[in-house]
């Protein structure tokens, strides 16, 4: 059935078949059984600490007649109704091996029944909770077509109906919470905004709240390789999926369709526990490990933040004052980037920090740039950390003992290795929404394209995603500018696939960097 958002038709694309090898699907199997205390799905899996009832492939009816499927795990040896944690996922009701090696999470910590990026049933049933792993609309043997995680109309209504259905089941106390990571978190924003009566709280872990600005088209530059990979390699079903890439190609500017995907946080009336990490564009278990130092703040940006302005000099240094002489540097903007932290045509500037310092929160770059060969340019800026000798450092997100390899053997992909916060902007999208911007963060309107006459210098304000980096005395802060994405590729097959609108030489005339530096005791 055709779907419209504010009279804009939503394009569809076929899902990958559930019979494809990557689906790892054993078919529809409605059944109920008891998992005894000590039960293990495999000998390598975590055992259940207490007996649990496993209801597989239960039906969940939705308001439009569609039926979706869910797996329920609930405590067996209890007489009273129990609360439920609802997990909303398109990736299947169980299976954690979408990412090779489970980003360092040993199988012995998992029951084998959890949704990818969801909670562990063996843990939560022993604590007195039920886990309800939902196959969202269109995924696997749930009827209908898969909608984007940021589809508040369909995902929101479907989630509302599911929560109210679960609350009426005889074993449920009527108290429902939601939890999950990434897509599983993005959907929570839209479900919670519908205010289902039995949803008491929710925990969106690393879920973007503005799909267009924060993921699909950061800074106006389409992020097509990753979303194409996600739709083709991780979503399986019998019907279709919302074609967000096709929609971006047809509607590249912000419109009612894309605004509809922004979380309506102002409509939410219940508590939520929001978690995020700096480590990667995807989401590793580092988000759930105990911190080495647990710094607790009552506000963000951190109250002790001092915004320092640095200028880029002709000699490759960051200085407190602008060069007296005009500074014009250049780089070739249209080289193919493999995203392995070794690409060419990147301008680099650094300064040595005289005291222990922290880069915590939002930073911003202000650049004056031009392109003699084209009417637009995509600009990428990045902050890095270097040691006292100038060697630029990387952070491995996962403890090496859990990867089972040496540091040199860790695959250079974004899930494994963090290199630093990035900012992105397409120059034709430089218009700023002044009402929603902050001095340290520019929010761009993205509702029109302002092309640039070749050779004309334009001012670009580029917000850099938040960071949490400690610099010890004598270490160096590095600032980089280029015409390509300087993050590592999300997956090895995506290396060299990220494209931009760039052509020819880019001239960088003047740059000011505003860094969020803090000092606080350990």
C-alpha positions in Angstrom: 0.0 0.0 0.0 1.3 3.4 -1.0 2.3 5.7 1.9 2.4 9.5 1.9 4.1 12.0 4.2 2.4 15.4 3.9 1.3 14.4 0.3 4.9 13.3 -0.6 4.8 9.7 -1.9 7.3 7.4 0.0 9.4 5.3 -2.4 9.9 1.6 -1.9 12.7 -0.8 -2.6 12.7 -4.6 -2.3 14.0 -6.3 0.8 16.6 -9.0 0.7 14.9 -12.4 0.8 14.7 -14.2 4.2 16.1 -17.2 2.3 19.4 -15.3 1.6 22.4 -16.8 3.6 22.9 -13.6 5.5 19.4 -13.8 7.0 20.3 -16.7 9.3 16.5 -17.4 9.5 15.1 -20.8 10.5 11.5 -20.0 9.6 8.3 -19.3 11.5 7.9 -21.6 14.5 5.2 -20.6 17.0 5.9 -22.6 20.2 6.2 -22.3 23.9 8.8 -24.1 26.1 10.5 -23.7 29.4 14.2 -23.1 29.5 15.5 -24.6 32.8 18.0 -22.8 35.1 21.4 -23.4 33.6 20.1 -23.8 30.0 22.5 -22.9 27.3 21.6 -22.4 23.6 25.1 -23.5 22.8 27.9 -24.6 25.1 29.7 -21.4 24.4 26.7 -19.2 25.4 25.8 -17.7 28.8 23.5 -20.0 30.8 20.1 -18.8 32.2 20.5 -18.1 35.9 16.8 -18.9 36.5 14.2 -20.8 34.6 12.4 -18.9 31.9 9.4 -19.4 29.7 10.2 -18.9 26.0 7.2 -18.0 23.7 8.4 -17.9 20.1 6.8 -16.0 17.3 3.7 -14.8 19.1 1.3 -12.6 17.1 1.0 -8.9 17.7 -2.0 -7.3 15.9 -1.7 -3.7 14.7 -4.4 -1.1 14.1 -4.4 -1.6 10.3 -4.8 -5.4 10.4 -1.1 -6.1 9.9 0.3 -8.9 12.2 3.9 -8.7 13.4 5.9 -11.3 15.4 7.7 -11.3 18.7 9.6 -13.6 21.0 8.9 -13.4 24.7 11.2 -14.5 27.5 9.7 -14.3 31.0 10.5 -15.6 34.5 9.1 -19.1 35.0 9.0 -19.5 38.8 6.9 -16.5 39.6 3.2 -16.2 40.5 2.7 -12.4 40.1 2.6 -10.5 36.8 6.0 -9.0 35.7 7.0 -5.8 33.9 8.3 -6.1 30.3 11.2 -4.6 28.3 10.1 -4.2 24.7 12.9 -4.4 22.1 12.0 -2.9 18.7 14.2 -4.2 15.9 14.2 -4.9 12.1 17.3 -7.2 12.4 15.6 -10.3 13.6 14.4 -11.4 17.1 17.8 -13.1 17.8 21.3 -13.0 16.4 24.2 -10.9 17.4 26.7 -11.8 14.7 25.9 -9.1 12.2 29.2 -7.5 13.2 32.2 -9.9 12.9 33.3 -10.9 16.4 30.4 -9.0 18.0 32.8 -6.0 18.5 34.6 -7.8 21.2 31.7 -9.2 23.2 32.4 -12.8 24.1 29.7 -15.4 23.3 30.0 -16.4 27.0 28.3 -13.1 27.9 25.4 -13.6 25.6 22.5 -16.1 25.7 22.1 -16.3 21.9 18.5 -15.2 22.2 19.0 -11.4 22.2 18.2 -9.1 19.4 21.2 -7.5 17.8 21.9 -4.4 19.9 19.3 -5.5 22.5 19.4 -6.7 26.1 20.3 -10.3 27.2 17.2 -12.4 28.2 19.3 -14.7 30.4 20.2 -11.6 32.6 16.8 -9.8 32.7 14.5 -12.8 33.3 16.6 -13.6 36.4 16.0 -10.0 37.6 12.2 -10.5 37.3 11.6 -8.8 33.9 10.1 -10.2 30.6 12.0 -9.5 27.4 9.8 -9.0 24.3 11.9 -9.1 21.1 9.8 -7.6 18.3 10.4 -8.1 14.6 9.1 -4.7 13.4 6.8 -4.3 10.5 8.0 -6.1 7.3 11.1 -7.7 8.8 11.3 -11.5 8.4 7.8 -12.9 8.9 6.2 -9.8 10.3 3.7 -8.6 7.7 3.9 -5.3 5.8 6.8 -3.2 4.5 9.8 -2.1 6.6 9.8 1.6 7.4 12.8 3.7 8.3 13.7 3.7 12.0 12.9 7.4 11.8 9.4 7.0 10.6 7.3 8.4 13.4 3.9 7.8 11.8 4.3 4.1 11.1 6.9 3.1 13.7 5.3 5.3 16.3 1.8 3.8 15.8 3.1 0.3 15.5 5.1 0.6 18.7 2.1 2.1 20.5 -0.1 -0.8 19.5 2.6 -3.3 20.5 3.1 -1.9 23.9 -0.6 -1.8 24.6 -1.0 -5.4 23.4 1.8 -6.6 25.6 0.4 -4.8 28.6 -2.9 -6.7 28.2 -1.2 -10.2 28.2 -2.0 -12.2 31.4 1.6 -12.5 32.6 2.3 -8.7 32.3 2.0 -6.3 35.1 1.0 -3.5 32.7 4.3 -1.7 33.2 6.4 -1.5 30.0 9.8 0.0 29.3 11.8 0.0 26.0 15.5 -0.4 25.6 18.0 -0.8 22.7 20.8 0.6 20.6 21.0 2.5 17.3 17.9 1.7 15.1 16.4 0.2 18.3 16.9 3.6 19.9 15.8 5.8 17.0 12.5 4.0 16.9 12.0 4.6 20.7 11.9 8.4 20.2 9.0 8.1 17.8 7.1 5.5 19.9 7.5 7.4 23.1 6.2 10.6 21.4 2.9 8.7 20.8 2.5 8.4 24.6 1.2 4.8 24.9 -0.5 4.7 28.3 1.5 1.7 29.6 5.0 2.9 28.5 6.6 4.0 31.8 10.1 4.9 30.7 12.6 4.2 27.9 16.3 3.9 27.3 17.5 5.0 23.8 21.2 4.1 23.6 23.0 5.9 20.8 20.0 6.7 18.7 20.1 9.9 16.5 17.1 12.2 16.8 17.3 14.0 13.5 17.9 11.3 10.8 18.6 13.8 7.9 21.0 16.1 9.7 22.7 13.5 12.0 23.1 10.4 9.8 21.9 10.3 6.2 23.0 13.7 5.0 25.3 15.3 7.6 26.2 18.8 6.5 24.3 18.3 3.3 26.7 15.5 2.1 24.8 12.2 1.4 26.1 9.2 3.3 25.0 6.7 0.7 27.5 3.8 1.0 26.6 3.0 4.6 22.8 3.2 4.2 22.9 1.3 1.0 24.9 -1.4 2.8 22.5 -1.4 5.7 19.4 -1.8 3.5 20.9 -4.5 1.3 22.9 -6.6 3.8 21.1 -6.4 7.1 17.4 -6.0 6.4 15.5 -9.2 5.4 11.8 -9.8 4.7 9.1 -10.9 2.2 8.1 -7.5 0.9 9.6 -4.0 0.6 11.5 -1.4 2.6 11.3 2.4 2.7 13.9 3.6 0.1 15.6 6.4 2.0 18.4 6.6 -0.6 15.9 7.0 -3.4 14.1 9.6 -1.4 17.3 11.5 -0.8 18.1 11.5 -4.5 14.6 12.7 -5.3 14.3 15.2 -2.4 17.9 16.2 -1.5 16.9 19.3 0.5 15.1 19.3 3.8 11.3 19.1 3.3 8.3 17.8 5.2 9.3 14.2 4.6 12.7 14.7 6.3 11.3 17.0 9.0 8.8 14.2 9.8 11.8 12.0 10.7 13.0 14.4 13.4 12.1 13.1 16.9 9.3 15.1 18.5 11.0 15.1 21.9 8.7 18.0 23.1 5.8 15.5 23.0 7.4 13.0 25.3 5.9 12.9 28.8 7.9 10.1 30.5 11.4 9.7 31.8 14.2 8.4 29.6 17.8 7.3 30.1 19.8 8.6 27.1 23.2 7.2 26.4 25.8 8.1 23.8 29.5 7.5 23.2 32.3 9.3 21.3 33.9 6.2 20.0 32.4 5.6 16.6 29.6 6.4 14.1 28.4 2.9 14.9 28.1 1.7 18.4 30.5 -0.6 20.1 30.3 -2.2 23.5 32.6 0.5 24.7 29.4 2.4 25.5 28.5 -0.2 28.1 31.9 -0.8 29.8 32.7 0.8 33.1 34.6 4.0 32.6 38.2 4.3 33.9 37.1 7.7 35.4 33.5 8.4 35.9 33.1 12.2 35.6 29.6 13.3 36.6 28.3 16.7 35.4 25.0 18.4 36.0 24.9 20.1 32.6 26.3 19.9 29.0 28.4 21.5 27.6 30.5 20.9 30.8 30.1 24.0 33.0 33.9 24.5 33.1 34.2 24.7 29.3 36.4 27.4 28.0 36.0 28.1 24.3 39.5 28.8 22.8 40.0 30.3 19.4 42.9 29.1 17.3 44.0 30.2 13.9 45.6 28.2 11.2 49.0 29.4 10.0 51.0 29.1 6.8 53.7 27.0 8.7 51.2 24.3 9.8 50.7 25.5 13.4 47.6 26.5 15.4 48.1 29.9 16.9 46.3 32.2 19.3 46.3 35.1 16.8 45.8 35.3 13.0 48.8 35.5 10.7 49.8 39.1 9.8 50.3 37.9 6.2 47.5 36.5 4.1 47.4 32.7 4.4 46.2 30.7 1.4 46.7 27.0 1.3 45.2 24.4 -1.1 44.4 20.7 -1.5 43.2 18.6 -4.4 39.5 17.8 -3.5 38.6 15.0 -5.8 41.0 12.2 -4.9 39.6 8.8 -4.1 39.8 8.2 -0.3 40.1 4.7 1.1 39.3 5.9 4.6 42.2 3.9 6.2 43.8 6.9 8.0 46.4 7.2 5.2 44.7 9.3 2.5 46.5 12.2 0.8 45.5 15.8 0.2 44.8 16.7 3.8 45.9 20.0 5.3 47.2 19.5 8.9 47.9 22.0 11.7 48.9 21.4 15.3 49.8 23.0 18.6 51.5 21.7 21.7 49.4 21.9 24.8 51.3 23.4 27.8 49.2 21.8 30.5 46.9 18.7 30.9 43.7 19.6 29.1 40.5 18.0 28.0 38.6 18.5 24.7 35.0 18.0 25.9 31.9 18.9 24.0 31.2 20.8 20.8 33.9 22.5 18.7 33.4 24.5 15.5 35.5 25.5 12.5 35.1 28.8 10.6 36.7 28.6 7.2 36.9 31.0 4.2 37.3 28.8 1.1 36.9 28.9 -2.7 37.1 26.5 -5.7 38.2 27.9 -9.1 37.0 24.7 -10.9 33.4 24.2 -9.6 30.3 25.9 -8.1 30.2 23.8 -4.9 32.6 22.1 -2.5 32.3 19.5 0.3 34.5 20.2 3.2 35.6 17.8 6.0 37.3 18.9 9.2 38.7 16.7 11.9 40.4 17.0 15.3 43.1 14.5 16.2 45.4 13.8 19.0 49.2 13.3 18.6 51.9 12.4 21.1 54.8 14.7 22.0 56.8 13.5 19.0 54.0 14.4 16.6 52.8 10.8 15.9 49.0 11.0 15.3 47.3 8.5 17.5 44.3 6.1 17.2 42.1 4.7 19.9 41.2 1.0 19.7 37.6 0.9 20.9 37.7 -2.7 22.2 40.2 -4.2 24.7 42.8 -6.2 22.8 42.4 -9.2 25.1 38.8 -9.5 24.0 39.7 -9.2 20.3 42.4 -11.8 20.6 44.8 -10.0 18.3 47.7 -7.6 18.5 47.1 -3.9 17.9 48.7 -4.1 14.4 46.1 -6.8 13.5 43.0 -4.8 14.3 41.0 -4.0 11.2 41.0 -0.3 10.4 37.2 0.2 10.4 35.1 2.6 12.4 33.6 0.0 14.7 37.1 -1.0 15.9 39.1 2.2 15.9 38.3 5.8 16.7 40.4 8.6 15.2 38.7 11.8 16.2 35.6 14.0 15.9 34.6 15.1 12.4 32.6 18.0 10.9 31.1 18.0 7.4 29.5 20.8 5.2 28.6 21.2 1.6 29.2 24.8 0.8 25.9 25.3 -1.0 24.2 24.4 2.3 26.1 27.0 4.4 22.9 28.9 5.3 22.5 28.8 9.1 19.2 28.6 11.1 20.1 31.3 13.5 17.2 30.6 15.9 18.4 27.1 16.5 22.2 27.6 16.5 24.6 28.2 19.3 27.9 30.1 19.3 29.7 26.8 19.4 27.4 24.9 17.1 26.0 25.9 13.7 22.7 24.3 12.7 22.2 24.6 8.9 18.8 25.0 7.3 19.3 22.6 4.3 16.2 24.0 2.6 18.0 25.6 -0.4 21.1 25.3 -2.4 23.3 28.5 -2.7 25.7 27.7 -5.5 29.0 29.6 -5.6 30.6 31.3 -8.6 33.9 29.5 -9.3 36.7 31.3 -7.5 34.4 33.2 -5.1 35.5 33.0 -1.4 32.7 32.0 1.0 32.5 31.7 4.8 31.7 28.2 6.1 30.8 27.5 9.7 31.2 23.8 10.4 30.1 22.2 13.6 32.3 19.3 14.9 30.7 16.5 16.7 31.3 16.3 20.5 34.4 14.6 21.8 35.9 13.6 25.1 39.7 13.5 24.7 42.4 14.0 27.4 45.6 15.7 26.3 48.6 15.4 28.7 51.1 18.2 28.9 53.3 18.2 25.8 50.9 16.3 23.6 49.6 17.9 20.4 46.2 18.8 19.2 45.9 18.3 15.4 43.3 20.0 13.2 42.8 18.7 9.6 40.9 19.9 6.5 40.2 17.9 3.4 37.8 17.2 0.6 37.0 13.6 1.8 35.7 11.8 4.8 38.6 11.3 7.2 36.8 8.8 9.4 37.6 5.1 8.9 35.1 3.3 6.7 32.3 1.6 8.7 33.1 -1.8 7.1 35.9 -3.0 4.9 33.7 -3.4 1.7 32.9 0.3 1.9 36.5 1.6 1.5 36.8 3.9 -1.4 33.0 4.0 -1.9 32.2 7.4 -0.3 31.8 10.1 -3.0 31.5 13.8 -2.9 30.6 16.7 -5.2 34.1 18.0 -5.3 36.1 18.9 -8.4 39.6 20.2 -8.7 41.6 22.4 -6.3 40.2 23.9 -3.2 41.7 27.1 -1.8 41.7 27.7 2.0 42.2 31.4 2.7 41.6 31.7 6.4 40.5 29.4 9.2 39.5 29.9 12.8 38.9 26.9 15.0 36.8 27.2 18.2 37.7 24.4 20.6 35.8 23.3 23.7 38.6 22.9 26.2 38.0 22.0 29.9 40.1 21.3 33.0 38.7 19.2 35.8 40.4 17.0 38.5 40.5 13.2 38.1 
